[in-house]
Amino acid sequence: MTNTLYDALFDPHAGKDTPFLHLPGGDTISYSAFLDMAARIAQVLTDAGLAPGDRLAAQVKKSPEALALYAACVQAGVVFLPLNTGYTTDELEYFISNSGARLLVCDPSDEDRLAPLARAHDAMLHTLGPDGQGSLMPAAREQSGDFKTVARTPDDLAAFLYTSGTTGRSKGAMLTHGNLLSNALTLKDLWRFTQEDVLLHALPIFHTHGLFVATNTALVAGASMIFLPKFETGAIIDRLKEATVMMGVPTFYTRLLGDRGLTRELAAGMRLFISGSAPLLAETHTRFEERTGHRILERYGMTETSMNSSNPYDGERRPGTVGFALPGVEIRIIDPDTDKLLPAGEVGQIEVRGPNVFKGYWQMPEKTAAELREDGFFITGDLGSFDADGYLQIVGRGKDLIISGGYNIYPKEIEVLLDAQPGVLESAVIGVPHPDFGETPVALVVPGEGAEPDTDALAEAVGNSLARYKHPRSILLIDELPRNTMGKVQKNMLRDTYSGLFGPA
């Protein structure tokens, strides 16, 4: 019997004493030891009564044991539901209730807080801390490392990932064994991963970027990972010479640029820097290349699809774009009003089809039908266009589109212009209610270090380059933009904050 994901990611490494995880203190965990740990955890899960297809929810800090819990779920046929460590009890209540999780794994410090929630939803509870403390690992050590892998097909569910829920209830995206494996195999080839690679891993593992994109790609290639609990500039600088590849969010790269230790010599052994989860400023591209000699590779993915497109490994990595569709993946730009295909240069709705596209939203057939077309194309909610050379550019989320006086305004167009002005670190343009125009653009600008941008000069720059209806009605200087854990600007929070700027919302 076969298990699609386990057979490809984990089983080929059985018995290998080659390093898999390089830990902060200098210790390593071999592939063999890691798989032994995962098999023992898998036995704990099945002894607790979890059957193939049951859901396990985990809100735990990043650790080798937490990663082994994911492997154990794959081996036991259990659907893995990683949860952001920042979620509150109220948020967890929804996820546990909605998913029907049979088992909740949490940090030992949260046991008293979450035990009543687990009981209320007939879920068992185990604890797992960042150093392996808690109830799960002692139970695992009592088990045998000889676990018979449960059969799973490409169409069986491997994981749930809940969307952010900024426009309503969070949706549980159902990801299959085939979804996750197809993406890992494609990225291994596209980004030239081999068993000789050492991936510098400072991402969280409750998100698709750190868990599925980074980890699965390393696993399918037989690579090793420098497994850091979180991003700290000093720790990255200290370990960079040991690595060959790094995956990060834009914040990682801007913080590295702020450290004098980042030099061309330090990065000489690296072959690839990858960025995703949020747009990378063109200035960051330029400064990073000047400092290190490396051009960051930017790509495009999302919860429901993992990766969709990537700038090329060979060839031009074009700032402001996310490259071309991955092999086997189709991307099209559609007019949302007519459903007609749009030509290059025109902005429309981005839709994706391929083996990476999820199965649907858990217990939300209406949402699934609304966003997953019968022909297999997924309506991403993102707006974008192809340039003349076929590079894909993301201009924003559909919900971020501003319609002022009947005119469509794409915030990205204004943001790119503002970001290029002297003294500006970054900007975000949002639509706020307006009594005459329905809504109107407002620009929130973060000054560069020690700078004080002249808002009148910024307004003049916009006025000289863009049509009048695109001009922000107000340009405000703020200390920083609100971001989620993956670095994405939370425009919904900005809209809430500034909704009354021109009268009652």
N, C-alpha and C positions, 0 to 999 in steps of 0.2 A: 504494500500500500504506500501511496505517496502523499507528501504534504508539500504543496507547491512552494511556499515561502521558506519553510524550514530546510527543505532539501537543497535549495539554492543558496541561501544565506549562511546557514549554520552547519549543516551536516558535512560539507566538504572539509571542514576544519577539525573534525573529530580526531582526537588523538595527537594533534599538532601542538608541540611545545613552543612554537614561535610566538613572539609577543603580540598581543591584541591591544591591551590598554596600558599606556604609560601614565602613571599616576603622579600627582603633584610632588609627593615626597621622594620620588625616584624609583619607587617599586613598580613592577610590571605584573600584569595578569596575562597568562598565556591563553591562547584559544582553547586549549584543552581544559584548563582550570575554569574558564568562563562557562564553557558548555556543561561542565560537571555541575557548576552552581545553578545554571538554568534548569537542568534536568531534575535536580533536587527540589527546586521551587515548583516545577511542574507537577511533581508527585504530591507536594503539599496541596496544590490547587485541586487535583483530582480526588485526593483523600477527603478534602472538604466538601466534595459533592459537586464540584463544577463540571459540567458536561460540555462537549463541543458546541459552540454557538452561544454559550452563556457569556455575560459581560462582566469584566473586572475593571473597576474604576480605581485609578491610582493618583493620589495627590501627594507626591513625595519629592524630596530634594534630589538633585542629580547625584548619582553615585554608580559605581559598577554594579551594585546589587539591584538598583532601580532599572538599569539597562538589562540585566539578566532576567528581571521580572517580565519585560517585554518578550525576550526570547522564550521564556517559559510559557507564556500565553500562546505564542505561535506554535510551539511544540505540542501543547495540550489542546489546541484547537479552540482556545478561549479568545473571545474578542476583547482586545486591549483598548481601554479608554483612558488615555493620559489627560490629567487635568492641571491647568495652570496653578502654580503654588500660591498665587495671589488671590485666588477665588475665596469669597467669604462663605460662611455657613449657608446663608440664604441662596447663594448661587449654586453651591454644591447640592443643596436639597433638590433643585430643579434637575440637575444632571443625573443624580442617582435615581430620582423618581422617573424621569423620562426614559432613561436607558434601561431601567429594570435591572441594574447591576446586582449580581448575586454576592459580590465580595468587594469591599472597599479597603484599600490599603492606604494608610496615612502616616504622617510623622508621629512618633511617640508623644511629642508635646501636644498634639491635637486630639489624642485619644478621648479624653474626657469630653471635649467639645463635640466630637463627631460620633461618639458611640450612640447617643440617643437618636441621631439622624439615621444611622445604619439600622438600628432596631425598628424604627418607624417604617422602614421600607423593606423589612425582612432580609437585610443584607448582613452577611458576616463581616467581621472586622479583623484586619491584621495591621501591625505597625511595622514601619521600616524607616530608620533614620539614615542620615548621610554617611555614617560610619558603620552601617550594618546593624545598629542596635534596634531593639524592638522585638516583636514576637515572630516575625516571618523567618528570619535567618536561623534562629535556634531550631525552629521546626524543620527547616530545610536540611540542616546538618544531621538530623536524625534519619534522613531518608537515604535511599540508595541513589547513586548517580546513574543508574541504569534504568532509564525511563523509555518506554516504548512510544515512539512518536505517533500521534494521532493523525489519521488520514484526513487531508483537506484538499479540495480541488481549487482551481483558479477562481471559481465563482463564489467560493465560501468567503464569509467576512473575516477579516484579520483585525480590523480596528475601527473604532468610531473616533472622529475628531469633531468637536463642537465648534461651530462658527462663532464669531465674536458677539453676534446678537445686537449690533448697534441700531438695527432698524426693526426690532421686534424680538421674539423669542429666539434663543440660540437653536440652531438646527444641527442635528447629529449626522454628519456626512459619513455614509457607510463605505468603507474602503475594503476591497477584496484582496485576497492573496495575489491575484493576477494583476490588479492595479499597481500594487506596491512593487512587485517583482519586475514588471515591464519597465517602470521608471528607473529602478536601480540598474538594470542591465543596459538600458539606453545611456544613462549618465556615465556609467563605467567606461563605455566605449567613446562617448562624445568628449569626455574630459580626460581620457587617456589614463584612467586609474589602473595601477598594477599592484601586485603584492609588495613591491618595493616602496610604495608610498607610505608616508606618515602624515596623517591628517591632524592638524591642530584644531581640536574640538572644544570650543568655549561657549557653544550655544546651549540653551535649555533643551531638554528632551521630552517636554510635554507638547511640542509643536512640530509640525511636519518638517520644518527646515532642519532642526537638529536631530530628530529621530529617524525620519524616513529618507530625507535627501542625503544628509551627511552619513549617518550610521549605516544605512542599507547599502549605499554605494561603496563604502569602505569594506563592508562585509562581503559583498559579492565579488570584490576584487581581491580579497584576502589581505588587505592593507592593515596597518595598525593605526591607533589613534592616541594622541596626547590628550588625555581626558581630563579637562579642567572643570571644576565645579561651576565656574561662572567666568565672565570676561573681566579681567583685571589687566590694565595696560602693562604693568610691570611683569606680570606672569607671562604674558604673550611675548614680550621682548626677551625674557629669559629663555623661553623654549623655542623661539623661532628658528634658531640654527639647527634644531633637531628635526624640523618638519620639512615636508615638500609641498604640502597643499594646506590652504586655510579657507574655510567657509565662514562668512560673517554677515552681519547686517551693516548698513552704512555707518552707524554709530561706532562700530569697532574701528573702522578705517579713519574716521575723523579724530578719534581719541589717540590712535597710534601716531597720526601726524602731529599731534601735540606733544609727543615725546621725542626728545633729541636722540634717544637710543635707536630710533628707527632709521637705519642707514642702508645704503646700497650694499655694503659689505655684509650686514646682518641678513639681508634678504637674498644673498647670492645663491644659497642652496635651494631656494623655493622655486618651484616650477609653475605654480598657479595660485592666484588669489581670486576668490569667487565672492560676489555680493548679491544679496537678495532680500526679500521680505519687505522692502521699502525702496523708493527711488534713490539712486546715488547722484549727488550733485555733480555737474560737469567739472566744477572746481576741484572736487575731491579726486576725480579721475586724473586731472592734470597734475595736481600736487603730489599724488601718490606715485605717479610715473616718474616725475622729476626727482623724487626722493629715493626711490627704490629701483627704478629701471623696469618695474613691472606694470603692465596695464591690467587693471582689474576687469575680470569677466563678469558681466551683469546678466542675470537671467530672470525669468518670469514664471511664477508658480502660484498656487493657491491651495487652500485646504481641500477642496473637492477634487483636485486633479494632480496634486504634487507638481512636478515641473511640466511646463508647456513649451517654453522656448528658451533659447540661449544664444548669446553672442558666440561667435565661432572660436574654437581653440586656435586654429590657424586662420589668419586673415584679420581684417579690421574689427576691433571691438569698439563699437561706436557709442560714445557717451550719449545719454538721453534715450537710448533704445534698449530693447531686451532681445535683440537678435532675431533669429529665425525659428520656426516651429521645429521641435525635436523630430528626429526620424520616426515615422509611424504616427505622428500627431498632425492633425489638420487644424489650422486657425483661419477663420474668416471674419470679415468686417461686414456687419449687417446694418441696414437702416432700421432702427427699432419701430418706426411707424409703418413701414411697408414690407418689412422682412426681405427686402431686396439686397443682393450683394453689392457692396460699394467698391469702386475702383481705388487704386493707390492714391494716397493724398487726401482722401476724404475720411473724416472722423465718424465712427459709428460704434456699434455694440460688438465687443469681441466675443466670439463663440469658438469653442474648442471641441474636437472629437478625437478619440483615440483610446488605446487600451489603458491609459492612465486615468480616464474619467470615472468618477465614483459611481456606485450603484444606485444612489438616491439618498433622500433624507429619511432617517429613522422615524417611523410612525407619522410621516407628513406627506401622504400621497399627493395632496393638492400642491404643496410647494415643489415636490419632485416633478410633477407634470408641468408646472409653470416654468421651471428652469432647465429641465432636461427634455429636449425635443425628441419626437418619435424617431427622427433620423439619427439620433445619437449625439447631436451637438448640444453642448452645455452652454447656457447663457451665463457668462461669467459675472455680469454686472459692471465690468470694466469698459471704459471707452478708449478707443485707440485708432491708429491708422498705420498703414504700411507706407514707407517712403518709396522712392523710385527704384531703390536697390533691393527692396524686399525686407528691410529691417522693420520690426514692429516697434511702435512707440505707444506707450500708455499715457493717456492724457488725464486720467482720473477715473473715479468710480461714477457710475451712472447717477447715484444719489447725490454726488457732489456737483453735478451739472447745475449751473445757475441759469435760470430763464428770467431775464429782466426786460420788461416791456415787450415780450414776445420774441426776444432775441436769445439764442443759445450762446452761453459764455463758458468756455472751458478753462477752469482755474489754472491748469498747468501752463497755458500760454502766458498768462500774466506772471506766474511764479518764476518761470525761467527768466523773464525780463528783469524782474526785481532782484533775483538772486545774483545777477550779473553786475549789479550796481555797486559802487564803492561803499565799503563799510557794512554791507549786508552779508550776514552769515547764511540765512535761509528765510523763507517766507511761506505763508499759507494763505490762500485766497478762499473765502467762503461766501455763500449767499445768505443774506439776512433779510427779514421782511421789510418791505418799504411800501408806504401808503399809495404811491403813484405807480410804481413799476412792478408791484407784486413782490419782487425781491431785487436786491442790488448787491454788487460785489463789495466786499470789505477785505483789505489786505492786512494781515498781521505779520510784522517784520521783526526778526531777531537780529540785533546788531552783532557784528563781529567783535572779537575781544578788543576792548579799548576804543571802539568806534562809536560815533553818534551820527547815524545817517540823517540827512536832511530830508524830511518827508516831502517838502515842497519840490526838492530836486528829484525825488523818486516819482512824484506825480508827473513832473515834467517829462521824465524819461518814458513813462508809460504813454503820456499824451502824444509824444513824438513818434511812437511806434505802433500804437494800436488804435482801432476805431473808438470813437467817443463812448459808445455804449458798453465797451469793455473796461472803461476806466473805473478803478475802485472809488467809491463815494467817500471812503475814508481809509487812510493808511495809518496804522497804529503800531508803535514800537512796544514789544513785549520781551520779557526776559528769556522765555523759552517756549517751544511748542509742546503741547501734551502728546505723549507717545505711549503706545502699549509696549509690552515686553519685547516685541520683535522690532521695535523702532518705527512702526507706522504712526504717522501723525493722526491723532484722533480728532478729525474735523467735526464730528458730532458734538464733542465737548466744547469746541470753539463756537459752534453755532448756538449751543445752549447759553454760553456766556455772553455773547454779543447780540442775541436775538432782539433785544429791546433798544438797540442803538438808535433807531429812527422811529420810535413809538412802540406801542404795545404789539407784541408778536401775534 
